[in-house]
Structure formats: C-alpha cells, structure tokens
C-alpha cells in the first residue's frame, strides 16, 4: 500500500507502539524518553501522545511532566473479559475438573492463533499459577494449552507464530530448541494431550486436553496446573479428569454454538 492510506496506518502503528511502551514502563514516562526508546522525533511523539490522551488511553501528569495509562485501557480490558467469557456450562465443567483433580483448572480459548485464558477455577489450597489469569495469552511454547494449539497448526502457520512470539526460556526447563519442540508437538498430536513439566514455572506442571466444536475443529482447551511432584504421582488419575472435562466442554461448546445459530433440535 502507498500514499495517504499507508501514512494513516503508520500513524496507528506508531500510536500502538507508544501505548505499549507506556504500559510496559514501571511508572509515568516522559515524552523525551518515549521518543528516544521508539526512535521517533519529539514533535511526532507529542502528536501521538496528545492523540492517545484525547482518546482516554493515556493521561498527562502535568506536575511530573510525564504520561501514564488512562481509564480507557481498563475499559478495554473489561470488555475483553466479557467477550472471551466461557459459556456457563464450560465454567461449571472447569469447577468439576478443579474439584476432581484437586488442582487449579483453566479454560483457554483459541483466538486468531493465540490461546487466551478465558476462565480459571481455583481455591486457596489449589491456587492458579500466578500469571495465568483471565486474558493471559503469552509463551505458547511453554504452556500446555499453547502446545496444543501449536500442534494443531499447519507447519507454516506454526513457524509464523513462533517467529512472532519466539521461544524464550521462561524457566531453565523450557523447551527453546525448535526441533525439540517440533518432536514434542508430534507427540501431542499423537496422544491428544499436552503436558509441560517445569517449563512455565519451576516445580509446577500443566496438562491440557483439546476442546473441539461440532465440526471437530480445535477451539480451546481444558487444563490444570499442579505441583510437579503430584503430576508424577497422580498423573493417570489427573489425566482421566482432564480428558473427560475436555469431552464435556466440547459438547457444551457445540450446544452453545447451536443455540446461538438456532440449530438446536434442528
């Protein structure tokens, strides 16, 4: 693309980079620091910052001569949570998995080649992994539900995702070598189950089974996280619970889809 349309798209991309930079900062950020970090001119940076402030995505802290996140960011986060909310029956199934597996249970949904945590069922005795809250979508190579997604993708699509996300070492046990990861994903495809051991957090492991829609397409995953010692001692009992939960969730997702399209009983 060229001409005016390309310029408008470039402006949007730059504004998103500015917003991401301010969001990643530990506190308010001065305009000069934003410009320096992103390689932008100061006039362009001020224009982008003013646009984001006007939209409510940033606020200008005059006394500090700096910028911080605005209320619209929280509005977007809450809207995202509403949009990705798991169906009521899937939430009930996650609660059953939590009780039967004696582990934190998750439902992760597939959204545009990303697995995003849509629901968590936990308790003080069996808490979730700290970072795996609703909305989490990172490190697919290091999470059980992420490995499920990667295993379902065509090779070119999988490599494109990994090119975008990278395969950083989240822990010393994370599989970072792509050829080793490919072998792991072949095993996931063969067993219909993904397991990661200490790859996302030391001494904690996760297991995930696929959720498919009525057409058999992969749309999400039921997963649990638990201490690695329990994964080793109770592996088969936990696997039965997770697999059964995924089957039930697949049925619930299919019924929910049919209800939305008016095909129930048709």
C-alpha positions as CSV (number, residue, x, y, z in Angstrom):
1,X,0.0,0.0,0.0
2,X,1.2,3.5,-0.7
3,X,0.0,7.1,-0.4
4,X,-2.3,8.6,2.2
5,X,-3.7,5.3,3.4
6,X,-0.3,3.9,4.2
7,X,0.5,7.0,6.2
8,X,-2.6,6.6,8.3
9,X,-1.8,3.0,9.0
10,X,1.7,4.0,10.0
11,X,0.3,6.5,12.5
12,X,-1.9,3.9,14.1
13,X,1.0,1.5,14.4
14,X,3.2,4.2,16.0
15,X,0.4,5.1,18.4
16,X,0.1,1.5,19.4
17,X,3.9,1.3,20.0
18,X,3.7,4.4,22.2
19,X,0.8,2.9,24.2
20,X,2.7,-0.4,24.6
21,X,5.8,1.4,25.8
22,X,3.9,3.4,28.4
23,X,2.1,0.2,29.5
24,X,5.4,-1.7,29.9
25,X,7.0,1.1,32.0
26,X,7.2,0.8,35.7
27,X,5.7,4.3,36.1
28,X,4.9,7.5,34.3
29,X,7.1,8.1,31.2
30,X,8.4,11.5,29.9
31,X,7.8,12.3,26.2
32,X,11.5,12.5,25.5
33,X,12.0,9.0,26.9
34,X,9.3,7.7,24.7
35,X,10.8,9.3,21.6
36,X,14.3,8.0,22.5
37,X,13.1,4.5,23.1
38,X,11.0,4.2,20.0
39,X,13.2,6.2,17.6
40,X,10.7,8.9,17.0
41,X,11.1,12.6,16.6
42,X,9.9,14.6,19.6
43,X,7.2,16.5,17.6
44,X,5.8,13.2,16.3
45,X,5.9,11.8,19.8
46,X,3.9,14.7,21.2
47,X,1.3,14.4,18.5
48,X,0.9,10.7,19.2
49,X,0.7,11.2,23.0
50,X,-1.8,14.0,22.6
51,X,-4.0,11.8,20.4
52,X,-3.9,9.0,23.0
53,X,-4.6,11.4,25.8
54,X,-7.6,12.8,23.9
55,X,-9.0,9.3,23.5
56,X,-8.5,8.5,27.2
57,X,-5.9,5.8,26.6
58,X,-3.2,7.9,28.3
59,X,-3.2,10.7,30.9
60,X,-0.8,13.6,31.0
61,X,0.5,14.1,34.5
62,X,1.4,17.8,34.3
63,X,3.3,18.0,37.6
64,X,5.5,15.1,36.7
65,X,5.7,16.1,33.0
66,X,5.0,12.5,32.1
67,X,2.4,10.2,30.7
68,X,0.6,7.1,32.2
69,X,-2.2,4.8,31.2
70,X,-5.7,6.2,31.1
71,X,-9.1,4.8,32.0
72,X,-9.9,3.6,28.5
73,X,-7.3,0.9,28.9
74,X,-9.2,-0.6,31.8
75,X,-12.4,-0.3,29.9
76,X,-10.9,-2.3,27.1
77,X,-9.6,-4.9,29.5
78,X,-13.1,-5.4,31.0
79,X,-14.6,-5.5,27.5
80,X,-12.1,-8.2,26.5
81,X,-13.0,-10.3,29.6
82,X,-16.7,-10.0,28.6
83,X,-16.0,-11.1,25.0
84,X,-13.9,-14.1,25.9
85,X,-16.0,-15.3,28.8
86,X,-16.5,-19.0,28.7
87,X,-20.1,-20.3,28.5
88,X,-21.8,-21.1,31.8
89,X,-21.6,-24.8,31.3
90,X,-17.9,-24.7,30.5
91,X,-17.4,-22.8,33.7
92,X,-19.3,-25.4,35.6
93,X,-17.2,-28.2,34.0
94,X,-14.0,-26.3,35.0
95,X,-15.3,-26.3,38.6
96,X,-15.8,-30.1,38.4
97,X,-12.3,-30.6,37.0
98,X,-10.9,-28.4,39.8
99,X,-12.6,-30.5,42.5
100,X,-11.8,-33.9,41.0
101,X,-8.2,-33.2,40.0
102,X,-7.5,-31.2,43.2
103,X,-5.8,-28.7,41.1
104,X,-6.4,-25.2,39.6
105,X,-8.4,-25.6,36.4
106,X,-8.4,-23.4,33.3
107,X,-10.4,-23.0,30.1
108,X,-8.3,-21.4,27.3
109,X,-10.0,-20.3,24.0
110,X,-8.4,-20.1,20.6
111,X,-8.5,-16.6,19.1
112,X,-6.6,-15.9,15.9
113,X,-3.7,-18.3,16.5
114,X,-3.5,-17.3,20.2
115,X,-4.6,-19.3,23.2
116,X,-6.1,-16.9,25.7
117,X,-7.2,-17.9,29.2
118,X,-11.0,-17.3,29.4
119,X,-11.8,-18.8,32.8
120,X,-9.9,-20.0,35.9
121,X,-11.3,-22.2,38.8
122,X,-9.1,-22.2,41.9
123,X,-9.1,-22.2,45.6
124,X,-6.6,-21.3,48.4
125,X,-5.5,-24.9,48.6
126,X,-5.1,-25.3,44.9
127,X,-4.3,-21.8,43.5
128,X,-3.6,-21.0,39.9
129,X,-0.2,-20.2,38.5
130,X,0.2,-16.5,39.4
131,X,0.5,-15.2,35.9
132,X,-2.2,-17.4,34.4
133,X,-5.1,-15.1,34.9
134,X,-8.0,-14.4,32.6
135,X,-6.6,-12.7,29.5
136,X,-3.2,-14.4,29.6
137,X,-2.0,-15.3,26.1
138,X,1.8,-15.5,26.1
139,X,4.5,-18.1,25.7
140,X,2.6,-20.8,23.8
141,X,5.8,-22.9,23.5
142,X,5.9,-23.2,27.3
143,X,2.3,-23.8,28.3
144,X,0.3,-27.0,27.9
145,X,-2.7,-25.3,26.2
146,X,-0.2,-23.3,24.0
147,X,1.4,-26.6,22.9
148,X,-2.0,-28.0,22.0
149,X,-2.6,-25.0,19.7
150,X,0.8,-25.2,18.1
151,X,0.3,-28.9,17.5
152,X,-2.9,-28.2,15.5
153,X,-1.4,-25.6,13.2
154,X,-0.1,-26.3,9.7
155,X,3.8,-26.2,9.8
156,X,4.0,-22.8,8.0
157,X,1.4,-21.2,10.4
158,X,3.2,-22.7,13.4
159,X,6.5,-21.3,12.4
160,X,4.9,-17.9,11.8
161,X,3.6,-17.9,15.3
162,X,6.9,-19.0,16.8
163,X,8.7,-16.3,14.7
164,X,6.4,-13.8,16.2
165,X,6.5,-15.0,19.8
166,X,9.9,-16.5,19.9
167,X,10.8,-19.4,22.2
168,X,12.5,-17.7,25.2
169,X,13.5,-19.7,28.3
170,X,10.7,-18.9,30.8
171,X,12.4,-21.3,33.2
172,X,15.6,-23.5,32.9
173,X,13.3,-26.4,31.8
174,X,11.6,-24.6,28.9
175,X,11.9,-26.2,25.6
176,X,13.5,-23.5,23.5
177,X,15.0,-25.5,20.6
178,X,12.6,-25.6,17.7
179,X,13.4,-29.1,16.5
180,X,12.9,-30.5,20.0
181,X,9.7,-28.5,20.3
182,X,8.5,-30.0,16.9
183,X,9.2,-33.5,18.3
184,X,7.2,-32.6,21.4
185,X,4.3,-31.3,19.3
186,X,4.2,-34.5,17.2
187,X,3.8,-36.4,20.4
188,X,1.0,-34.1,21.4
189,X,-0.8,-34.7,18.1
190,X,-0.4,-38.5,18.6
191,X,-1.7,-38.6,22.2
192,X,-4.3,-35.8,22.0
193,X,-2.8,-34.4,25.3
194,X,-0.2,-31.8,26.1
195,X,1.9,-31.9,29.2
196,X,4.6,-29.4,30.3
197,X,6.9,-30.1,33.3
198,X,8.5,-27.1,35.0
199,X,8.6,-25.3,31.7
200,X,6.4,-22.3,32.7
201,X,7.2,-22.2,36.4
202,X,9.6,-24.3,38.4
203,X,8.2,-27.2,40.4
204,X,4.8,-26.7,38.7
205,X,3.4,-28.7,35.8
206,X,0.4,-28.4,33.5
207,X,-1.7,-30.7,31.5
208,X,-4.3,-29.8,28.8
209,X,-6.7,-31.7,26.5
210,X,-8.3,-30.2,23.4
211,X,-11.9,-28.8,23.1
212,X,-13.4,-29.2,19.7
213,X,-16.5,-27.7,18.1
214,X,-19.3,-29.7,16.5
215,X,-17.3,-29.8,13.2
216,X,-14.3,-31.3,15.1
217,X,-12.2,-28.1,14.9
218,X,-9.9,-27.2,17.8
219,X,-11.4,-24.2,19.6
220,X,-9.9,-24.4,23.1
221,X,-8.5,-26.5,25.9
222,X,-9.3,-27.7,29.4
223,X,-6.1,-27.6,31.5
224,X,-4.9,-28.0,35.1
225,X,-1.8,-26.9,36.9
226,X,-0.4,-28.7,39.9
227,X,2.9,-29.3,41.7
228,X,5.3,-31.4,39.7
229,X,5.5,-34.0,42.4
230,X,1.8,-34.5,42.2
231,X,1.9,-34.7,38.4
232,X,4.3,-37.6,38.7
233,X,2.5,-39.4,41.5
234,X,-1.1,-38.8,40.3
235,X,-0.5,-38.5,36.5
236,X,-3.1,-41.0,35.3
237,X,-5.9,-40.0,37.7
238,X,-5.4,-36.3,36.7
239,X,-5.3,-37.2,33.0
240,X,-8.6,-39.0,33.2
241,X,-10.2,-36.0,34.8
242,X,-8.8,-33.6,32.2
243,X,-9.7,-35.7,29.2
244,X,-13.3,-36.2,30.5
245,X,-13.5,-32.4,31.2
246,X,-12.4,-31.7,27.6
247,X,-15.0,-34.0,26.2
248,X,-17.8,-32.4,28.2
249,X,-16.6,-29.0,27.4
250,X,-16.6,-29.9,23.7
251,X,-20.2,-30.9,24.0
252,X,-21.0,-27.7,25.8
253,X,-19.3,-25.5,23.2
254,X,-21.2,-27.3,20.4
255,X,-24.5,-26.8,22.1
256,X,-23.7,-23.2,22.8
257,X,-22.9,-22.6,19.2
258,X,-26.0,-24.4,18.1
259,X,-28.2,-22.3,20.4
260,X,-26.7,-19.1,19.0
261,X,-27.4,-20.1,15.4
262,X,-30.8,-21.5,16.2
263,X,-29.9,-25.1,15.3
264,X,-30.7,-26.8,18.5
265,X,-33.1,-29.7,17.8
266,X,-32.9,-28.9,14.0
